Every structure is written in C-alpha cells, then in structure tokens.
Amino acid sequence: MREMLVSRTFRLLVLALVASLALGAAACGSDDDNSSSDSGGGGTAAKSIKAGLVTDIGGLNDRSFNYLGNKGRLDAQAKLNVDTRVLTSNKAGDYIPNLTTLAQQGYNLIIANGFLMADATNTAATKLPQSKFAIIDYSAAALKDKPKNVEGLLFKEQEAGYLAGYLAGLWAKDNNAKVISSVGGQKIPPVDHYIAGYQAGAKKAYPAIQTLNGYSQDFVDQAKCKEIALDQIAKGSKVVFQVAGQCGLGALDAAKEKGVQGIGVDADQSYLGDYILTSATKHVDLAVYNAIKSVQDGTFKGGTDVVNTVANNGVGIGKIGPAGQKYAAQVEKVRKQIAAGEIKNIPDTIK
C-alpha cells in the first residue's frame, strides 16, 4: 500500500510539473498591447541562438525602413535556423519596454531598428550588460554610457543619395527641369545624409539645378509629406525624393498625381509605378542578418561599428525607371568611382 501511495504521489507531481511548464511557455509567447510577435523558425532542429528586433515607430508596413529590418530578421530565421521575434513600437515610450522584454526572455541579440532608439538602447544595454544589442543608424561610441555590449550598424546614405541625385540631375538637364526637391521626415543624421548626397549628386550632373527641401517632422502621416511635396511641385520641382518612411509614400503619391518623377528611399520602391525614377537604397535587411549571424558564429564585437557603403554593397540605388534608363550606364560609372574611392568627400550635412 505504501509503495502504491508513493507511486501515485510521484505521478501527480510529474503531471503538475508538466502543466506548470506548459503554462510558463504560453506566458513567454504573449505580447503587451503595444507590441506584436512573430516567432518561430521552422523545422525541429535545436536553435543555437535567439534574436529579436524592435521596430522604430512607423510599423512593419512602412515599405521601407522597418520593413527591411524585419526582412533581415525573417531571412536569418529561414537561412540560419535561429529563433526570432519582432516587437513593434507605436510610440517612443515603447522602446525601453520592448528592448528589455526581449533581453529578459533570453534573446542572445536584440536589435534596435533606428536612430531615434539610441537613448533607449543605451539605457537597456547599460542595465543588462550580459545581453548583446545592435542599433541601426547609430554609432556605438556615440551612446551616452558607451556600453560595450552594443554594436552600431551604420550606413553611408550620402553615397546612395549622390547616385539618386546624379540620375535626377541628368534627367532634369535633358528635360529642361530647373528644380528638384526632397521631403525628409525628422531632421536627423540618416535623413540629412541622404538629402545632402542627393543635392551634391544632382549639382554635379547639372550645376544649374535648384534644390528644395522640407521636413514633415513625421515618419508616419502620409498627408503631411504629400502636402510638402505638392507645395514643392507648385514651385517647379520635377523630381521629388522622399526620405520619410511611411510618411514619404505621401510625397510619392503627390509626384504620381502631378505627373512628375519620384525617388524612393531605403527599399526599392519601383513597384509603385513607372513614375519612380529610382530609389536610394540601404540594405538594412542585410545589416540585421549579418548582425544575427555574427552572434551565431562568435564574431560579434560590442563597442564597435559596422559601416555599410557602396563599396561593400551596403547602400546603392534600386531599379531605374523608364525615364532614367538612358542614363543607366553613366550612373553605373559613378557608382564604380564611388566604390573605388575616386569620388571622395560626398557631403553628409545640408548647407
């Protein structure tokens, strides 16, 4: 009788333990109201690491910056066989909770997708020194407390902007267009890098060109960017370069509506239509993928930066639209000159 009682008690304890573990697993997979999750990786092989991405404001459907960051996560999930998760940020107040949630859940790498997340990344990385972090568009050395567990993932956007501007200048010169323009989101370095390069490239191709520039102070509201672009077009702009994420889609919509050329940003936005002259691209997806891979293979270096350029295919331009095809060879020549270091000191600040 005593042996039967011990055996029954043991079985009950095992069942209780299994139930407890199941409840714990379910809790770890839940999300707060201000974030969303997509985890997995397919297959049954054990995952060597877990990597998480926290988006900037603008959402995963911005068709540019956050979309690319998430694409890099998904590529790593599929190709490297790692567990991944994304948390979306709807406001700046979501940054720290999202970053710390992933760290506390044991993610080996947490990637902050955007310049505006610098302070939050600094705070989270300083408080959680055993976790590894990476941040897009911000130097690790520039973080306030210089935490050694953060890697900066930077881009020379001015090189991509220069190529797009050079094409715009060639087109404008041949089409008797005197003015081109740009619509930025917030006035932050990555945005200004693009615009400064764009203006320099256009003036190199067509010294007489005039440039207009405006900021929406927003990366989400398309109406704000459209209003700025419509005003620029009314002042003579024949090419509109959007550097404002989801908001910038409104600027491109204005270009389409008024029959002028548009230039996309970050991702190749040629899918929007033949009015897209080209896109100034930066491979945020590749930077995210490589950061995850570096943790997996042990080459991650906290406290340092990885710089993406034309030379290493980290930035460039997308598909050239019908209106720009005749200039493709000239633009490719300039791209090779930048890659070879023959074109130097492309400005990254707006005068």
Legacy VTK file of the C-alpha trace (Angstrom):
# vtk DataFile Version 3.0
C-alpha trace
ASCII
DATASET POLYDATA
POINTS 351 float
0.000 0.000 0.000
2.796 2.434 0.884
4.520 1.730 -2.458
1.272 2.359 -4.338
0.797 5.657 -2.492
4.361 6.809 -3.292
3.914 5.827 -6.940
0.602 7.716 -7.169
2.103 10.790 -5.490
5.070 10.739 -7.892
2.749 10.607 -10.907
0.761 13.559 -9.615
3.939 15.590 -9.089
5.092 14.851 -12.641
1.727 15.888 -14.072
1.789 19.101 -12.032
5.302 19.900 -13.262
4.329 19.338 -16.908
1.305 21.599 -16.516
3.438 24.288 -14.883
5.971 24.210 -17.721
3.219 24.437 -20.310
1.753 27.499 -18.627
5.191 29.116 -18.431
5.816 28.528 -22.131
2.458 30.061 -23.017
3.203 33.154 -20.922
6.562 33.706 -22.624
4.845 33.785 -26.008
2.426 36.575 -25.118
2.716 40.245 -26.009
1.882 43.535 -24.396
-0.823 45.665 -26.021
1.803 47.934 -27.599
3.787 45.240 -29.356
3.357 42.290 -31.680
5.158 38.993 -32.062
6.110 36.618 -34.866
8.316 33.828 -33.618
9.456 30.527 -34.999
11.964 29.241 -37.488
10.516 26.021 -38.823
11.899 22.529 -38.567
12.774 20.565 -35.474
16.499 21.277 -35.182
17.575 22.994 -31.971
18.224 26.702 -32.403
21.664 27.864 -31.361
20.587 31.448 -30.658
17.535 33.654 -30.388
17.456 37.103 -31.989
14.870 39.838 -31.508
14.088 43.022 -33.421
12.402 46.120 -32.004
10.970 48.414 -34.674
11.003 52.168 -34.679
7.684 53.985 -34.989
6.092 53.634 -38.406
5.220 49.965 -38.260
6.186 46.940 -40.297
4.168 48.093 -43.318
6.132 51.284 -43.973
7.500 49.650 -47.164
10.984 50.876 -46.352
12.947 51.067 -43.083
11.065 48.859 -40.622
10.019 46.535 -43.428
13.678 45.977 -44.291
14.725 45.405 -40.682
12.030 42.780 -40.327
13.022 41.198 -43.644
16.545 40.736 -42.284
15.101 39.026 -39.204
12.993 36.697 -41.321
15.928 35.927 -43.621
18.041 34.962 -40.609
15.200 32.854 -39.243
14.932 30.931 -42.519
18.581 30.659 -43.534
20.408 30.462 -40.201
17.795 28.342 -38.448
17.516 30.650 -35.446
14.536 31.621 -33.311
13.458 35.212 -33.880
10.835 37.629 -32.681
9.776 41.168 -33.568
8.189 43.726 -31.245
6.649 46.813 -32.822
6.878 50.269 -31.283
3.928 52.601 -31.692
5.483 55.410 -29.686
8.852 56.317 -28.177
7.683 55.094 -24.788
7.578 51.553 -26.174
11.324 51.383 -26.890
12.710 50.521 -23.457
9.952 48.041 -22.511
10.334 46.243 -25.834
14.133 46.072 -25.640
14.167 44.876 -22.035
11.391 42.332 -22.645
13.497 40.566 -25.265
16.606 40.666 -23.068
14.732 39.288 -20.061
13.332 36.489 -22.212
16.844 35.326 -23.015
17.318 36.613 -26.549
21.008 36.478 -27.453
20.836 39.574 -29.661
18.363 42.451 -29.534
18.388 44.838 -32.494
17.053 48.380 -32.163
15.884 49.472 -35.603
16.533 53.191 -35.751
18.449 56.334 -34.804
15.641 57.534 -32.528
16.141 54.491 -30.297
19.648 55.495 -29.171
18.772 56.646 -25.645
16.577 53.613 -25.039
19.284 51.277 -26.317
21.868 52.934 -24.098
19.614 52.527 -21.053
18.690 48.901 -21.764
22.239 47.827 -22.640
23.709 49.521 -19.567
21.195 47.862 -17.243
21.532 44.464 -18.953
25.275 44.072 -19.670
25.029 40.298 -20.216
22.791 40.793 -23.277
24.058 41.755 -26.724
22.468 44.653 -28.591
22.834 46.222 -32.028
21.385 49.509 -33.241
20.711 50.644 -36.776
21.894 54.161 -37.723
23.755 54.993 -34.501
27.398 54.621 -33.553
28.173 52.500 -30.511
30.836 55.010 -29.479
28.285 57.850 -29.543
25.982 56.240 -26.971
25.956 58.188 -23.714
27.417 55.483 -21.471
29.349 53.703 -24.227
28.162 50.208 -23.251
30.494 47.516 -24.576
27.654 45.142 -25.425
26.285 47.262 -28.301
27.311 47.172 -31.954
26.480 50.106 -34.230
25.174 49.343 -37.720
25.826 52.417 -39.846
25.323 53.393 -43.497
26.818 55.983 -45.806
23.424 57.153 -47.009
25.087 60.104 -48.701
26.573 57.730 -51.274
23.162 56.322 -52.176
21.720 59.846 -52.210
24.512 61.007 -54.524
23.729 58.298 -57.066
19.997 59.090 -56.997
20.719 62.814 -57.258
23.151 62.323 -60.141
20.445 60.475 -62.064
17.902 63.174 -61.195
20.308 65.855 -62.405
20.903 64.106 -65.748
17.179 63.690 -66.266
16.425 67.291 -65.263
19.054 68.708 -67.616
17.654 66.824 -70.616
14.047 67.685 -69.744
14.528 71.402 -69.129
13.647 70.982 -65.465
15.112 73.703 -63.271
14.081 72.422 -59.838
14.170 69.123 -57.939
13.238 68.542 -54.309
13.323 66.300 -51.258
10.922 65.631 -48.390
12.529 64.469 -45.155
10.873 63.099 -42.056
12.585 64.294 -38.890
15.826 66.207 -39.278
18.186 63.501 -38.044
21.585 62.459 -39.460
20.461 59.459 -41.560
17.834 61.625 -43.276
20.199 64.522 -43.878
22.919 62.189 -45.180
20.586 61.094 -47.963
19.481 64.635 -48.805
22.987 66.134 -48.732
24.254 63.441 -51.086
21.219 63.866 -53.337
21.785 67.591 -53.703
25.521 67.142 -54.338
24.977 64.449 -56.962
22.344 66.482 -58.782
24.565 69.565 -58.887
27.494 67.522 -60.160
25.388 66.285 -63.068
23.646 69.622 -63.632
25.322 72.589 -61.898
22.418 74.945 -62.671
19.826 72.827 -60.875
17.934 74.322 -57.947
17.011 72.183 -54.951
14.149 72.475 -52.488
13.924 70.607 -49.199
11.354 70.307 -46.427
10.692 68.231 -43.314
7.405 66.765 -42.177
8.726 66.064 -38.636
6.884 62.790 -39.021
7.613 59.298 -40.351
4.015 58.042 -40.369
1.415 60.590 -41.541
1.378 60.462 -45.337
-0.781 63.577 -45.618
1.990 65.728 -44.117
4.562 64.612 -46.662
2.121 64.897 -49.520
1.349 68.498 -48.602
5.048 69.414 -48.615
5.626 67.674 -51.945
2.627 69.355 -53.559
3.992 72.731 -52.479
7.413 71.887 -53.936
5.849 70.760 -57.207
3.872 74.013 -57.351
7.238 75.808 -57.076
8.590 73.938 -60.086
10.014 70.667 -58.746
10.014 67.938 -61.379
11.631 65.239 -59.214
10.604 64.500 -55.597
12.878 62.411 -53.363
11.150 61.026 -50.276
13.243 60.392 -47.137
10.443 59.921 -44.638
9.493 56.259 -44.425
5.755 55.645 -44.456
5.056 59.383 -44.437
7.149 59.682 -47.591
4.729 57.493 -49.507
2.500 60.558 -49.483
5.235 62.580 -51.213
5.491 59.918 -53.907
1.717 59.938 -54.273
1.914 63.680 -54.925
4.550 63.070 -57.614
2.319 60.497 -59.295
-0.738 62.761 -59.058
1.082 65.703 -60.660
2.936 63.731 -63.305
6.480 64.310 -62.054
9.250 61.860 -61.189
9.567 60.295 -57.740
12.547 58.749 -55.957
12.027 56.151 -53.238
14.137 55.511 -50.160
15.687 52.607 -48.227
13.897 49.831 -50.138
13.499 49.611 -53.910
10.119 51.284 -54.394
9.934 50.847 -58.176
6.883 48.635 -57.640
4.870 51.825 -57.077
4.909 52.583 -60.802
6.847 53.831 -63.798
6.981 57.340 -62.354
9.616 56.149 -59.868
12.902 57.315 -61.374
14.863 55.146 -58.921
15.274 54.584 -55.179
18.198 55.421 -52.899
18.630 52.128 -51.095
20.311 50.913 -47.941
20.339 47.253 -47.058
19.033 47.329 -43.510
17.926 43.746 -44.076
21.475 42.617 -44.798
22.843 44.535 -41.799
20.309 42.845 -39.489
21.026 39.434 -40.999
24.792 39.871 -40.650
24.480 41.043 -37.046
22.490 37.927 -36.145
24.983 35.748 -37.991
27.881 37.380 -36.133
26.376 36.358 -32.778
25.777 32.857 -34.050
29.360 32.434 -35.306
31.022 34.320 -32.450
32.326 37.327 -34.393
30.027 39.956 -32.807
32.094 42.891 -31.495
30.364 45.098 -28.984
31.553 48.670 -28.686
32.354 48.868 -32.407
30.565 49.871 -35.612
29.905 48.100 -38.900
29.746 50.621 -41.761
27.771 49.811 -44.905
28.863 51.570 -48.110
28.604 51.426 -51.890
31.900 49.518 -51.904
30.524 46.655 -49.787
27.024 46.807 -51.337
25.505 48.150 -48.144
23.950 51.124 -49.986
23.161 51.904 -53.617
20.190 52.541 -55.867
17.284 50.377 -56.895
15.785 49.720 -60.279
15.985 52.642 -62.691
12.603 53.510 -64.159
11.787 54.049 -67.843
12.536 57.780 -67.743
16.069 57.140 -66.475
17.115 54.106 -68.489
19.166 56.135 -70.990
21.395 57.302 -68.110
21.951 53.896 -66.515
25.487 53.470 -67.869
26.537 56.933 -66.644
25.163 56.274 -63.179
26.876 52.883 -63.048
30.172 54.560 -63.923
29.708 56.943 -60.984
28.817 54.035 -58.699
32.075 52.305 -59.587
34.010 55.522 -58.995
32.495 55.849 -55.518
33.256 52.209 -54.745
36.859 52.642 -55.887
37.329 55.774 -53.783
37.724 58.007 -56.838
34.799 60.169 -55.746
35.507 61.292 -52.207
34.098 63.583 -49.557
30.470 63.335 -50.549
28.761 65.729 -48.122
26.593 64.307 -45.379
25.249 67.559 -43.966
22.939 70.092 -45.570
24.320 73.576 -46.003
LINES 1 352
351 0 1 2 3 4 5 6 7 8 9 10 11 12 13 14 15 16 17 18 19 20 21 22 23 24 25 26 27 28 29 30 31 32 33 34 35 36 37 38 39 40 41 42 43 44 45 46 47 48 49 50 51 52 53 54 55 56 57 58 59 60 61 62 63 64 65 66 67 68 69 70 71 72 73 74 75 76 77 78 79 80 81 82 83 84 85 86 87 88 89 90 91 92 93 94 95 96 97 98 99 100 101 102 103 104 105 106 107 108 109 110 111 112 113 114 115 116 117 118 119 120 121 122 123 124 125 126 127 128 129 130 131 132 133 134 135 136 137 138 139 140 141 142 143 144 145 146 147 148 149 150 151 152 153 154 155 156 157 158 159 160 161 162 163 164 165 166 167 168 169 170 171 172 173 174 175 176 177 178 179 180 181 182 183 184 185 186 187 188 189 190 191 192 193 194 195 196 197 198 199 200 201 202 203 204 205 206 207 208 209 210 211 212 213 214 215 216 217 218 219 220 221 222 223 224 225 226 227 228 229 230 231 232 233 234 235 236 237 238 239 240 241 242 243 244 245 246 247 248 249 250 251 252 253 254 255 256 257 258 259 260 261 262 263 264 265 266 267 268 269 270 271 272 273 274 275 276 277 278 279 280 281 282 283 284 285 286 287 288 289 290 291 292 293 294 295 296 297 298 299 300 301 302 303 304 305 306 307 308 309 310 311 312 313 314 315 316 317 318 319 320 321 322 323 324 325 326 327 328 329 330 331 332 333 334 335 336 337 338 339 340 341 342 343 344 345 346 347 348 349 350
